[in-house]
Amino acid sequence: MSFRRRTARDRARRELGQNFLINPSTTRRLSRALEPSAHPVVELGAGRGALTRELVRLGRPVIAVELDPRWAEHLTAEFPQVRTHRGDMRAFRFPARPHAVIGNLPFGITTTMTRRLLATPHWTEAVLLVQLDVARKRSRGGSQLNAQWAPWFDFRLLGEVPAHHFRPVPACDGGIVHITRRRLLPVERRSDYQSFVEAVYQARGRSLAQRVRNVTGRRVHDVPPLPRDVTPQGWAHLYRQVRSS
């Protein structure tokens, strides 16, 4: 009977995308990656509270978001000083004041949650534990998502997390991404800029220059060979160049 209970519990965890951190050194790495501040911390996917415990030690207000009702109840009992929010992180209403975001994101919703977070105001930094290949891609750049958000966000890879630091053990290692804000273009230009980047990535043409010409009708010179080769500063400069008239 106990075997069936464990099997049902593991199946539920997989359905919720739960891979709990069990290594104390990793939870300390995550919490210490946050810059010193008195601003509240929103923890996404708090689970059993391994990371929550480290965040409480920072002496900052903590809001723990957890979908599983069993673990939400556990968090409330274990950390009465923490404000526990039971619900889906994808629907969570972030505070309308400066705050930091941290979390061990379910691997199945990493891209969805990252897009949601980038479109959300007020947070000052985010420390996210995601799949290692996704963490590398975000920090390395070159993707359409990175290019569309690069003028306003900087992505840095802080390190790797072995799969055996999780339970259940996932099929791949994790990676820690630190996201901070910057301003290479006015926020008011975001919609137009992102439409431009999407059009360039989807345009026909063997080179970046050909794609830009096919999209805008303008010739550009001294640009990298392909969209994936453009730096964040390069994208901002290219956008200003083609929109200057």
C-alpha positions in Angstrom: 0.0 0.0 0.0 2.8 2.4 0.9 4.4 1.6 -2.5 1.2 2.7 -4.3 1.1 5.9 -2.3 4.6 6.8 -3.2 3.9 6.0 -6.9 0.8 8.3 -6.9 2.7 11.0 -5.2 5.6 10.8 -7.6 3.1 10.9 -10.5 1.5 14.0 -9.1 4.9 15.7 -8.8 5.7 15.0 -12.4 2.4 16.3 -13.5 3.1 19.6 -11.6 6.7 19.7 -12.9 8.1 19.4 -9.4 11.8 18.7 -9.1 12.7 19.7 -5.6 16.2 21.0 -4.6 17.8 18.8 -2.0 21.3 20.2 -2.0 21.9 22.9 0.7 24.9 24.4 -1.2 22.7 25.0 -4.3 20.0 26.8 -2.3 22.7 28.9 -0.7 24.1 29.8 -4.1 20.7 30.8 -5.3 19.9 33.1 -2.4 23.4 34.6 -2.3 23.1 35.5 -6.0 20.6 38.2 -5.1 22.0 41.6 -4.7 21.8 43.1 -1.2 18.5 45.0 -0.7 15.6 45.5 1.6 13.1 44.9 -1.2 10.8 41.9 -0.9 11.6 38.6 -2.7 9.1 36.6 -4.7 10.0 33.0 -4.8 8.4 31.0 -7.6 7.7 27.3 -7.1 8.7 27.2 -3.4 7.9 23.5 -3.0 9.2 22.0 0.2 10.8 25.3 1.2 14.5 24.4 0.9 15.2 27.7 -0.9 12.6 29.5 1.2 14.6 28.7 4.4 17.7 30.4 2.9 15.7 33.5 1.8 14.2 33.9 5.3 17.8 34.1 6.6 18.4 37.2 4.4 16.0 39.1 6.6 13.9 40.4 3.7 10.1 40.0 3.2 9.4 36.8 1.3 6.4 35.9 -0.8 6.3 32.2 -1.6 4.3 31.1 -4.7 3.3 27.4 -4.7 0.7 25.5 -6.8 0.6 22.2 -4.9 -1.9 22.7 -2.0 0.0 20.2 0.2 3.2 22.1 0.0 1.5 25.5 0.3 0.1 24.3 3.6 3.5 23.0 4.7 5.1 26.4 3.8 2.5 28.3 5.8 3.1 26.1 8.9 6.9 26.0 8.5 7.4 29.7 7.8 4.8 31.8 9.4 6.8 34.9 8.6 6.5 34.2 4.9 3.5 35.2 2.9 2.4 32.1 1.1 0.4 32.4 -2.1 -1.2 29.2 -3.3 -1.6 29.3 -7.1 -0.1 29.0 -10.5 3.0 31.2 -10.9 1.9 32.0 -14.5 -1.2 33.8 -13.1 0.5 35.3 -10.0 0.1 39.1 -9.7 3.5 40.5 -8.9 3.8 43.3 -6.4 3.4 46.8 -7.8 6.6 48.0 -6.0 10.3 47.1 -6.4 11.0 43.5 -5.6 13.4 40.6 -6.6 12.3 37.3 -8.2 13.9 34.0 -7.5 12.8 30.4 -8.3 13.4 26.9 -9.3 11.1 26.9 -12.4 9.3 23.8 -13.6 11.3 22.8 -16.7 8.1 22.4 -18.7 7.0 26.0 -18.4 10.4 27.7 -18.4 9.9 29.7 -21.7 6.3 30.6 -20.9 7.2 31.9 -17.4 10.3 33.7 -18.7 8.3 35.6 -21.3 5.7 36.5 -18.7 8.4 37.7 -16.3 10.1 39.9 -18.9 6.7 41.6 -19.7 6.1 42.3 -16.0 7.2 45.6 -14.4 8.6 46.6 -11.0 11.0 43.7 -10.3 14.7 44.7 -10.2 16.5 41.4 -10.7 15.6 37.7 -11.2 17.6 34.6 -10.3 16.1 31.6 -12.1 17.1 27.9 -12.0 16.2 26.4 -15.4 17.4 23.7 -17.8 21.1 24.0 -18.4 20.7 24.3 -22.2 18.1 27.1 -21.8 20.3 28.9 -19.3 23.3 28.7 -21.7 21.1 29.9 -24.6 19.8 32.9 -22.6 23.2 34.0 -21.4 24.9 33.4 -24.8 22.2 35.2 -26.8 21.5 34.6 -30.5 17.9 33.5 -30.2 14.9 35.6 -31.3 13.6 35.8 -27.7 17.0 37.2 -26.5 17.1 39.7 -29.3 13.6 40.9 -28.7 14.4 41.6 -25.0 18.1 42.5 -25.1 17.7 46.3 -25.1 16.0 46.0 -21.6 17.5 42.9 -20.0 20.9 41.4 -19.4 21.2 37.6 -19.0 24.2 36.1 -17.2 24.9 32.4 -16.5 26.0 32.0 -12.9 26.7 28.3 -12.9 25.4 24.7 -13.3 23.4 22.5 -11.0 23.8 18.8 -11.4 20.6 16.7 -11.9 21.3 14.7 -8.7 20.7 17.9 -6.7 17.0 17.4 -7.5 14.4 14.9 -6.4 12.9 13.4 -8.5 16.1 13.5 -10.6 15.4 15.3 -14.0 16.7 14.2 -17.3 19.1 17.1 -17.6 21.2 19.4 -15.4 20.1 22.8 -14.4 21.6 26.2 -14.8 21.3 29.5 -12.8 20.5 32.6 -14.8 20.7 36.1 -13.4 18.6 38.7 -15.2 18.9 42.4 -14.6 17.4 45.4 -16.2 19.1 48.0 -18.6 17.9 50.6 -21.0 19.4 50.6 -24.5 16.2 51.8 -26.1 13.2 53.6 -24.7 10.5 51.3 -23.3 7.9 53.1 -25.4 9.6 51.6 -28.5 9.4 48.0 -27.3 6.4 46.9 -29.3 7.7 48.3 -32.6 11.3 47.1 -31.9 10.1 43.5 -31.1 8.0 43.4 -34.3 11.1 44.5 -36.2 13.3 41.8 -34.7 10.6 39.1 -35.4 10.3 40.2 -39.0 14.1 40.1 -39.5 14.4 36.6 -38.0 11.6 35.3 -40.2 12.6 37.2 -43.4 14.1 35.6 -46.4 17.7 36.2 -47.1 21.1 34.6 -46.8 22.5 37.4 -44.7 21.4 39.8 -42.1 21.8 42.7 -44.5 19.5 41.0 -47.1 16.9 40.3 -44.5 16.8 43.9 -43.2 16.5 45.1 -46.8 13.6 42.7 -47.5 11.9 43.9 -44.3 12.5 47.6 -44.4 13.6 48.4 -48.0 16.8 50.0 -46.6 20.4 49.0 -47.2 22.6 48.5 -44.1 26.3 48.1 -44.1 28.9 46.8 -41.6 26.5 44.4 -39.9 27.2 40.9 -38.7 26.5 38.0 -41.1 23.4 36.6 -39.4 20.8 37.8 -36.8 22.3 35.4 -34.2 25.6 37.2 -34.4 24.2 40.6 -33.4 25.0 41.9 -29.9 22.4 43.7 -27.7 24.1 47.0 -28.5 24.1 46.0 -32.2 20.4 45.4 -32.2 19.7 48.8 -30.6 21.9 50.5 -33.2 20.4 48.6 -36.1 16.9 49.5 -35.0 17.8 53.2 -34.7 19.4 53.1 -38.1 16.4 51.6 -40.0 13.9 53.8 -38.1 15.9 57.0 -38.4 13.8 58.2 -41.4 
